[in-house]
């Protein structure tokens, strides 16, 4: 047996979930997707959870507390939207160190309230405890008319993403530089990281058209790798179709970076990647970036050449 320190987050999840078999006919999907889906008297409910841990997910001195509250809600809403749903109710649990900064905590909740109003959902309860670091944990319930899974992509379908990618990763790197003065476009990138908006505007598109979908929180290559593995299809990304946002281009030119590395491997964009049967036209800011075919893995097509992409996304362990 491998040393526990070396198995990684996703293998650990696989091991632990093996102890928890699901023998319930009302469970549509359990472990392994953006959300779990259960059938309650004919209504499909989506269940998900996400956590923000101080010095793991956020550095207190580097993020506005209102933005942290907003991000806690948005990261969960993104998972629900990726499964074709809308957010409804949440439970928040918090753990605080001794003599906490109560003003900071209250400001986090101001950001939470702003997000709740924006996404039209409610917090209905929660729990409190003690910890050596601040922890904010959200359990969220959503609803959908049709559950959209990571495992339902088919061969010969088109792959779409929403908006631009790589902005959050660039924003995080700028934030960690700790510069005294940032240019306006740099501040815009930082905001992409600290205050992302889940694509609630695309919920109906995903529910009606997507055969599979995933929220891009661990990087495009890694998240498409989940779809590829679970749907048993090969995914080809066409490099010429990947759009580079002007701010990302400025960042990469200024700091001598490769923008495609950020687009393919940058995390926490909270955009959507999804597959569809046929071309979608004039729907928001979505763009076609590739296709599925028989096989496995995620590949980048650059001209006539194909490159197998490392599919491993961000892992906490």
N, C-alpha and C positions, 0 to 999 in steps of 0.2 A: 504493500500500500504506500502511496506517495506521502511524503511529509505534508502535513496540513498547510505549512507556510507556502508551499509551491503549487497548490492545485488551482488557485485563482478563484475569482468570484463566481463565474458561471458554472464551473465544475462543482463548486461547493453547493450552489443552488440545486444542481442536479442531484447531488448526493442526498442532501437534506430532504428534498421533495420526494425522494424514493421511499422515505419513511412514512409518507402521508398519502397513501392511495386514496383516490376519490371514487367512491362507489355510490354516487347519487345521480339519478337519472335527470335531475333538474340542472345539473352543472353542464353547460354547453362547452366551456373551455376553462381549464384550471391554470396550472403553472405553464409558463413559456410564452405568453403573449403580452401585449401592452397592458391588457386588463384581463381579469377573469370575467366570465359571463355566466349568469345563472337565469333560469326561467322561473319566475314567480307568478303562478297563475296566468300564464300566457304573456306576461310582460318581461322583456329582456332587460335585466339590470347588469351594469358594468361595475366592477369592484377593483379599485387600485389603491396603491399607497406609495408615498414618496417621503423622503426625510432630508432635512438640512441640518448637518452637524457642524458645529464650530470647528474651524481649523481642518476640516475635511472637505466640506462643500462651500464654506464661506469663511472669510477672515473678517472679523468684526470691524477692524479699522479700515477695511477696503471696500465695504459695501454700505450704502445708505440703508438703514433699517426698514424704511418703507418699501424699498426695492426688494429686500429679502422677503418680506411678507408677500409681495406681489409674485415673486418668483416661486415661492412655495406652492401657491395656488396654481399658477400657470403650468408648472411642470406636471402636475397631476391632471389638469384639464387637457393637456396635450395628449396624454395617454388615452383618455376617454374619446377625444375627437378622432384619434387614429383608429379606433374601433367602430367609428360611425356614430358615436353617441354625443349626447349633451350632458353636462354636469348638473347634478341636482343637490346633493347633500354631502356634507363633510363632517368628520370628527377630527379635532386637533388635540394632540398630546404634546406637552412641552416638558422639558427637564432643564433646570437651571442650577448654576453653582450657588454656593452660599454667598449672601450679600450681593445679589445680582444687580445689574444696571437696569432698574425698573423702567426708567424712561426709554431706554433702548427697546425693551420688550413691548412697551405700549406703542412705540412707533412702528415696530414690526406689525402689530395688530392693525394699525392705521392702513398699512399697505395691504394687509389681508382684506380689510373691509373694502378698499378701493377695487381690488380684484374681484371680490364677491359681487359687487354691484355691476362691474363690467361684464362678467360671465353669467350673471343672473342666476346665482346659486346661493346656498345658505350653509352656514356652520350650525350644527344642531347639538354639539356636545364635545366632550374630550376628557383629558386627564392631565394631571400635573405630577411631577416627581423631581428628584434631585439628581445632579450629575456634575462632573468636574468641568464640563463644557456645556454651552447652550445647545439644546436640541429642539427642533421644531418638526413634528411628524404629522402628516395629514393622511387620513384615510378618506377616500372619495367614492361616492356612489353616483353613477350616471345611468342614463336610459338610452336605448336605441330600438329602432324598428327592425334593423338587420345588422347582426354582428359581423364585422369585417375583421378577419384574422390575418396573421402573418403567414398562415399555411395554405392560403387559397389561390396563390398565383398559378397561372397555367402557362404552358409553352406558347410562344408566338403572340405574346401580349406586349403592350407598350409600358414603359416605365416613366413615371412623372415625378417631379419634385415641386414643392412650393417655394417661391421666392428665391433668394440667394443663400448660399451656405458659406461657412468659414468665418463669418463675422464675429460670432461669439468667442471663438478661440483667439482671434486677433485682439478682441477687446480685453480678454483675460490677460494676455501677455502684456498689453499696454498698461493695464491696471497694476500688474506686479512689478512693472518698471519703477513705479513710485516717482514719476517725474513731477517736478514742481509746476511745470506749465505744459499743457497739451494743446495741440491744434484742435480746431472745431471738429474736423472729421475724425480725429482720434477719440474725442469725447463721444461722438456718435457711435463709434465701434464699442467703446466701453459700455455704453447704455444697452447695446445689443446683448451684452453678456449679463449685466446686472438686472435688466428689466425686460426679459423676453415676453412676447405675446403669443399664446397658443392660438392655432389657426381655427378658432371657433367659426370663422366666416366660411370655412370649407367643409363644415360638418355635413351639410346636405350633399355636397359633391361626393364625399367619401361614402356616405350611406347609400347613395343611388348608383354610383358608377364603379367604385373600386372593387377589384377582386381580392386584393390584399393591400395592407397598409401598415406602416410603422412610423412612429415619430422619431425624428433624427436627433437623438440626444447623445449617442455614443460615436457619431461620425457616420457619413454616408456609406462608406465601404463596409464598416462593421455592421450597420443596421440592415443594409441590403443583404449582407451575409446571413442574417437571421432569416429573412424571407427566403433566400436561396436554399438554405438548409432545411427549413420547415416545409417549404413548398416543393422541394426536390426539382428545382429548375436552375438553369444557368442564367445569370444576369449579365448583360453587356452594357456598359456605360460608354457612350460615344463622347470622347473628349471635346470635340468641336461644338457640342451642344451644351457644355457646362458654362454657364454665364459667370463672369467675374464682376462682382460689385465694384463700382468706382472707388469706394473707400478701402476695400480689401486690396485693390490694385495699388493704391497710394501707399498703404501699409507695407506691402511686399516690396515695392520699389525703394521705399525709404530704409527698410531694415534688411534688405537683401534676402527675401524669403520667396518660396515657390507658392504661388496662390493655389495651385491645384492640390498641394499637400493639405492646405487648410480646408478646401472644399471637400476633399475625399475623407479626411481624417479628423477635422475639427469637430468638437462635440458641443452639446448644449445649444444648438440652434433652435430646437423645438419647432422645426419645420416638418413637413410630411413627405414621405416617399411612398408611392403607391403604384400598383399595376392596374391596367384597364384593358378591356377587350378591344376597343377601337379608339381612334383619335378624339380627344376632347378639344373643343374650340371655344374661345372667348369666355373662359371661366377664370376670373381673377388673375393672379400672377403666376399660375402654374406653368411649367415648361416640360416638354418631353426631353428625356436625356438618354434613352436607350430602349432595350427590348429584352424579352426572355426567350429562351430556346431550350432544347433538350440538352441535358447535362447537369453540371453542378458548379458552384463557385461564382465569384464576381470578377469580371474582367473589364479592363479599360481598353477601348478600341481607339488607337491613335493612328489615323491614316489607314494603312493596310495591316498594321501590327496590332497584336493583342497582348496585353500584359495582365497576368493573374494578380489580383490585388489582395494584399493582406487584409483579411476580413475581421480581425480581432479589434473590437471597439474598446473603449475605456473600461477598465475594471478597477474597483475600489480595493481589491485584495491582491 
